[in-house]
C-alpha cells in the first residue's frame, strides 16, 4: 500500500511528482505530500486525495529539479496532515517517504526522544528521518545504511537531503523501481507512476540501496557489495492506464475480460495440448498448497476444485496471512502456488518464503511482470491481464481462474491423461460468451437500481460456484459498503436462514450442474420465508425463472468453466449498485490496491 514517486534531473519536478502520484492513487488516498530539494527542503502535505495537494497554494510557488512524493494508506496514525509523508528531521535537512511498517518503531522512538528529538506524528515512519539525522555526518548514503541496519520490518524508502544533490532509495519487502531517463532518474513504487517518461526500469531487490543523481544510478547491497543492476524494457502503454470512454476503471476492466481471457490462454493451447514451461519435476509432487489473499483466495478455492477434479492431486487452500503461522506440513514433495495480482502482496510473499525454507517447489500466478513473487518462485504463469487500476479486482480474478484451469489440465496431461478436444475448444470459446453477457446488461442495471438502498445481501452457490458466491459478496461490500455474506447454499439452514426476510435479497448462482436440483430446494426455502431471490441462470431453466423474483441469464458452459462466466454479472451488479449510490467505485474507503504490509 501507499505510493512513492521521486525525480532528479533537469525539469521542474512538481508536475512529474503530482502526475506520478495520481497514477498511484489506487495504492492509497488518505493523504499526500511532497518535498522539493532546492536551496533547502520545502514540504507540502494535505489530508485527503491528491487533488487536495495539487490545489494547495504553496505548490504554486514551488519549483525544483529534485524531489520525493507520497500518497498514503494509513497504518500507524489517523489520516491527517501531520501524519502525511514526507517526514522531516528536527534540523529540516532530511526528508523521507516510506512504504511498509517498522516493527521496532516504539523502542526507537523512545530512544530518539531521550536524545532530544521532537517527534510530532503518530506514524512509525517519522523516526526514520530522525535516525538518519543521528547518523548523518558527511554522507547521506552512509547515514541511510546505518539507519536501515537497525530497522525491523518492511520498507520502501526514498530520502533527500538539503546538503546533497541526490536521492537515496532503499528496499526491504516493499517494492521500489528506478526509471532510467536521459539526464534524469525516476523512482516509484509501481510502474504506472513513471511509464509516460521512460520504459527502462530497474527493480530494486531486498536489502539494496540506490543512490540516484540526474545522470547516474549506483546500487549496492546493504553489506557493501556493489550491484550491477539489470535494466528491463517495459511494454506498457499510457493508454492502458487511462479510462477511455468508461466512467470508472472498474467498469473498463470488467469489459476488458474477453480480451484478458484470450491473452491468458494465448499460446498455451496448441495441438490439443497445454503448453506450459515449469522449472521443476512434477512427478515428485504429491500435494499442492494454494495460498493467496482476498479475491485471489477465492480463485484459489476454485483452483482446488479444478486441480482435484481434473488432475486428481490433493490440494489445500490457505489464507497467506495464516499459512506461515500454523506450521504447515510442507516438504520437498510439496508444491506451493502463490496467487497475487500485484506480485507484491506481503502476506503471500511471506508464505512463499516460508515454503521455500521448507524445501517446497514454488509457483506464482501473477499479473504484474517483474514483481517480487515471479522473481522468487521456481516457475509460474503470468496472467497478461494488463494493468488493473480499480481497487476491487475483476479481470485479475477471471484470468487467475483461467490460469488455474490451464494448470489443472497441464497436470492431467503430464500424468499421461488425454485432454478432450471438445473441452479445450469450449475453454477457448469463453471470451465470446463473456461478450454476450456484457452486451446484455440492462436487467443487471435494473436490479442494481432496485436494491441500491438495501442494507444486507446474501450470496449462495454450490460446488465450484461457492467461491463465486464469496467473490460476489466481497465485490459488493468492497465498493458499495453494503453488508454481504457468501455461503455454500446447503449451509443456509445451519444458521444464515435466520436472517432471511422480505427485505433481504438472496443471490443464487444457479446455473446448470449436477447440484441444480439441490439449489432449487434452497431457493424454495428462501421463498417460503418471503425472501427476495435474484438468480444467475442459464437459458431454459424455466423452473428457477418462475420461482425467482429476478433472473440474470448467462451462456451455458461446462461446470468447471462456469465460475468465469457466473462472476461477471456479480461484478456488474456490485459496480452499478455502488455507482447508483454515488460512491467512488475505483477508490473505496479504507482500501488500497496493493497490500504490501502485513
C-alpha positions, 0 to 999 in steps of 0.5 A: 500500500501507499505510493512513492514517486521521486525525480532528479534531473533537469525539469521542474519536478512538481508536475512529474511528482503530482502526475506520478502520484495520481497514477498511484492513487489506487495504492492509497488516498488518505493523504499526500505530500511532497518535498522539493530539494532546492536551496533547502527542503520545502514540504507540502502535505494535505489530508485527503486525495491528491487533488487536495495537494495539487490545489494547495497554494504553496505548490504554486510557488514551488519549483525544483529539479529534485524531489520525493512524493507520497500518497498514503494508506494509513497504518500507524496514525489517523489520516491527517496532515501531520501524519502525511509523508514526507517526514522531516528531521528536527534540523529540516535537512532530511526528508523521507517517504516510506512504504511498509511498517517498522516493527521496532518503531516504539523502542526507537522512538523512545530512544530518539526522544531521550536524545532530544528529538521532537517527534510530532506524528503518530506514524512509525515512519517519522523516526526514520528521518530522525535516525538518519539525522543521528547518523548523518555526518558527511554522507547521506548514503552512509547515514541511510545504511546505518539507519536501515541496519537497525530497522525491523520490518518492511520498507520502501524508502526514498530520502533527500537531503538539503546538503546533497544533490541526490536521492537515496532509495532503499528496499526491504519487502516493499517494492521500489523501481528506478526509471532510467531517463536521459539526464534524469532518474525516476523512482516509484513504487509501481510502474504506472507512476513513471511509464509516460517518461521512460520504459527502462526500469530497474527493480530494486531487490531486498536489502539494496540501496540506490543512490540516484543523481540526474545522470547516474544510478549506483546500487549496492547491497546493504553489506557493501557489495556493489550491484550491477543492476539489470535494466528491463524494457517495459511494454506498457502503454499510457493508454492502458492506464487511462479510462477511455470512454468508461466512467470508472476503471472498474467498469473498463476492466470488467469489459476488458475480460474477453480480451484478458481471457484470450491473452491468458490462454494465448499460446498455451493451447496448441495441438490439443495440448497445454503448453506450459514451461515449469522449472521443476519435476512434477512427478515428485509432487504429491500435494499442492498448497494454494495460498493467496489473499482476498479475491485471489483466495477465492480463485484459489478455492476454485483452483482446488476444485479444478486441480482435484477434479481434473488432475486428481492431486490433493490440494489445500487452500490457505489464507497467506496471512495464516499459512506461515503461522500454523506450521504447515506440513510442507516438504520437498514433495510439496508444491506451493502456488502463490496467487497475487495480482500485484506480485507484491502482496506481503502476506503471500510473499511471506508464505512463499518464503516460508515454503521455500525454507521448507524445501517446497517447489514454488509457483506464482500466478501473477499479473504484474511482470517483474514483481517480487513473487515471479522473481522468487518462485521456481516457475509460474504463469503470468496472467497478461491481464494488463494493468488493473487500476480499480481497487476491487479486482475483476479481470485479475480474478477471471484470468487467475481462474483461467490460469488455474484451469490451464494448470489443472489440465497441464497436470492431467496431461503430464500424468499421461491423461488425454485432454478432450478436444471438445473441452479445450475448444469450449475453454477457448470459446469463453471470451465470446460468451463473456461478450454476450453477457456484457452486451446484455446488461440492462436487467443487471442495471435494473436490479442494481437500481432496485436494491441500491438502498438495501442494507444486507445481501446474501450470496449462495452457490454450490460446488465450484460456484461457492467461491463465486458466491464469496467473490460476489459478496466481497465485490459488493461490500468492497465498493458499495459498503453494503453488508454481504455474506457468501455461503455454500447454499446447503449451509443456509439452514445451519444458521444464515436462514435466520436472517432471511426476510422480505427485505433481504435479497438472496443471490443464487448462482444457479446455473446448470450442474449436477447440484441444480436440483439441490439449489432449487430446494434452497431457493424454495426455502428462501421463498417460503420465508418471503425472501427476495431471490435474484438468480444467475441462470442459464437459458431454459431453466424455466423452473428457477425463472418462475420461482425467482423474483429476478433472473440474470441469464448467462451462456451455458458452459461446462461446470468447471468453466462456469465460475468465469462466466457466473462472476461477471454479472456479480461484478456488474451488479456490485459496480452499478449498485455502488455507482447508483449510490454515488460512491467512488467505485475505483477508490473505496474507503479504507482500501488500497490496491496493493497490500504490501504490509502485513 
